[in-house]
Every structure is written in C-alpha cells, then in structure tokens.
C-alpha cells in the first residue's frame, strides 16, 4: 500500500511536470508576445513617445520572463565598472565602452538604441529551457524566520511561535518571515489557512496587472468590504483592510498611518477584504452543487434503468440520455439558459450577484445536466453486469427477490467504483465549467481561463493549467484510496491486484 502510494505520487508529479511544461512551451513560444499589450491601456497611451514605449515593453517583457533588460541608466552604471567615464550619451566612445562591457558579460546580450534619443540599452533573450527551470525553481516557496533580509532593519527578531495575537486571536506567528500569520483560522473559505508553504505561479498581466496569479484566484472580488478590525496599537476601526494578510514592509518605507496603526511592528503591508467570494470559491460552489445534483439524479435513474432493463422506461430513458449526450455542450447551455430565464431565473450572474442563491441555480443545473447522462448510463451498464455475477446468481438460488438482490448485494458492490469516481467527478465538473462560467459571466476560475487566453495573460493560463492538472491527478489518487476504505478486500499494489 505504502509502496503503491509513493509510486503513484511520483508518477503524478511527473505527469504534472510534463503537462505544465508542455503548456508553458506552447504558450510562451507560439503566442506572439506583443499580444499581452492589446488590453493594456497604459501601453496604448505611449504611442506618441516611442522611447517610453520601448522602455515599457522591455520592462514588461522582463517581468514576464521573456528577456533580461538593462535600461540606459542601468547599463551606464554597470559599464562604469570597466570605465568610469562612460555616460548615457549617444557617441562613439560610449558605444565602444558598452560593446566592450557587453562582450565581457557574454550570455548573448545585445546592445540596442532607443528609437528617438538613440541612447543605449541592452537586452538578453532568455532561452525557453532557462525560463522553465526558473518557473519550477521558484514554484514552491517556504516561509521561514530568515526569509526577510533587510539591511535597514538589522535588529529584526527571528522566530516562529504560537501566540494569542491581539488582532486575530490564537495563531502561529512569525518574525523574519514574509507573512506575519503562518497558520490561522477564520470564517473565510477554506477556513483553515497557512502560509508556511505557498506557490509562486508568476505575475498576472495585463489583467490584474502585477498581482501574483495565486492571489488573483484566491482573494475576494467586487467592491471592498469594511469590517471592524483591531489593530496592534489597540485601536478598533471599520476598514476594508484584511488584517490576516499582513506581510513584511521595511520600516523605512512605512508611511505615517502605518506607523500609527502598527507601531514598531514592521508587518504593516496588507491586502483588502471584498464583498464577493474568490474565483476559487465561486467555482467550488457551483461545482460541488452540480456534482451533488448529478449523483442525486443519475444514481437512482441508472439503478431503475438496470432493474427494469429492456422495458419502456429503460428504453425511453436511454434514448433521452443518449440525445443529451449528442447535443453540443454550448447548445445545451443556451437551451437551459433560455428555459430558466423564462421562469424568472437570471440569465447572467451579475443580474443578482453573489449574495443571491438564484444566481447559482442555472449554472449548477447546467453542470449537473452535462454530467448526468454519462454517469447514469455508466451506472446502468455496471449494474446490469453485476446482475449476472456469481454472487447474484447464488442469491437468486437462495430464493431472494430481485429487489432484495438489488438493494442488499448488487448496489453495495456497485458503490465501490462509484465512490472511487466521486473525487475525479468533482474535479471534472469544476475544471469543465469554462463554457458555463463564460456564458453566464460567472466570476470563477473557468471564466478566468477563457479571459486569460483572450487577453494573452500567459502566466495566468500556465498557472490555472498547473492547478487544474494537479487537482485532477490528485483526485485520481483519492479515488483509489476511497475504494480501499469502502472495500477492505481491495489491496492497492503496482500490479493492481486484490
């Protein structure tokens, strides 16, 4: 069992690596990089100034990991190490010094000039393999007491301890760490929070510009929400500040307000609370609701179809389910949307918003309807196969009725693969909600993936692909473990035996 789990985890990690690397390579090589500027209003305003435009392009390309970039001033400062007389002016002497410096640096640096003022700058195209390596090297971030190295705060304490914090209560807090609160509890999904280990999936751009990808999908949405917050100075204020999100900020950069509220505590950098749930929670809401509805309908339907096989009920149900399978998903979504709107349900999510339960009914129903046909037909086929198994024949020989055989024997054995499929079914619904969320303007991860593709938000596309693939592969492992918990006769091994 342990050997099997270790082997599966190892294979899962390899699968996640291969999938993410492939998507990374496709996105960052086949998608023209200048497409990232098509929704950037700041970039469009620079059309009249080619120099600013070039500098802005290179700065963004560097943040996105395409290139390394030394602006005119940075290049001049670097080149002054070999010749202190160098300036940023466009002349042959400076050009010669810059070429000499570029040659000494190596690594395929290229000397270039601004379109108008002709000042020099340097760029280096980062090879794909180097970008991929950097992505994985920085993927997992560990927070520890020596994470922060601030030369302007040499006396910073370094510890991790359990503390009854004046602002949030009992929690694991740190000093010298990036985050103030490393483990804490509150009423926000997923209720238990930790910052010991986090993922760095890059920066979102151009949508949610320069915000970490993981923060984009895990933080709240919509308007800011003000709550009563108790600050370290003992003062209670009604403010949208998310006190749980405190991270380190050098005292030299703290403004007057931060010094008043946080005193000498350098953990004064915070995010905000928002009225609407995060993209992650929004997708989870309709995904879980959809799968519950799907199983609640498909299990009894498939069971009755198997029990009354070849009857009018069975044939009619099979025909209806086959018809639903044959309809394109997008067509089915619009049909259900039209029918639902005729009963007064909102046809787009923003009509009533995140705090009205009616907003979730149609998206959840659509996800359920998309999953019910395949699940019901699979349950029917599996139960029919079990009807002719040895244990079913033996039960008939003992004189048990078909109802008793179905309830006490067949359905019990059928539950093993059904339960094993629940984790992957949940993930399939959540991951497969891209069309539904887009049609209903539903602010979840599925819609964000589509929006990111349209906006050429490459980091977000790669980040969401990584999350979806990791969750899906993990679901398969949980499904196997669920089988063993339900039926102790099943022994997981590399050979797949019992």
Secondary structure as UniProt FT lines:
FT   HELIX           2..30
FT   HELIX           33..37
FT   TURN            38..39
FT   HELIX           41..44
FT   TURN            45..48
FT   HELIX           50..63
FT   TURN            64..65
FT   STRAND          67..70
FT   HELIX           72..79
FT   TURN            80..82
FT   TURN            84..85
FT   HELIX           92..105
FT   TURN            107..108
FT   STRAND          110..113
FT   TURN            115..117
FT   STRAND          120..125
FT   HELIX           128..137
FT   TURN            138..139
FT   STRAND          140..142
FT   TURN            145..146
FT   TURN            151..152
FT   TURN            154..155
FT   STRAND          159..165
FT   TURN            166..168
FT   STRAND          169..175
FT   STRAND          181..185
FT   TURN            189..190
FT   STRAND          192..194
FT   STRAND          197..199
FT   STRAND          203..204
FT   TURN            207..210
FT   STRAND          211..212
FT   HELIX           213..218
FT   STRAND          221..224
FT   STRAND          227..230
FT   TURN            232..233
FT   STRAND          236..239
FT   STRAND          241..247
FT   HELIX           251..253
FT   HELIX           256..262
FT   TURN            263..264
FT   STRAND          269..272
FT   STRAND          274..276
FT   HELIX           279..307
FT   TURN            308..310
FT   HELIX           312..326
FT   HELIX           329..342
FT   TURN            343..344
FT   HELIX           349..351
FT   TURN            354..355
FT   HELIX           358..387
FT   HELIX           390..397
FT   TURN            398..399
FT   HELIX           402..405
FT   HELIX           406..410
FT   HELIX           411..420
FT   HELIX           422..431
FT   TURN            432..433
FT   HELIX           434..439
FT   TURN            440..441
FT   HELIX           445..454
FT   TURN            455..456
FT   HELIX           458..486
FT   TURN            488..489
FT   TURN            494..495
//
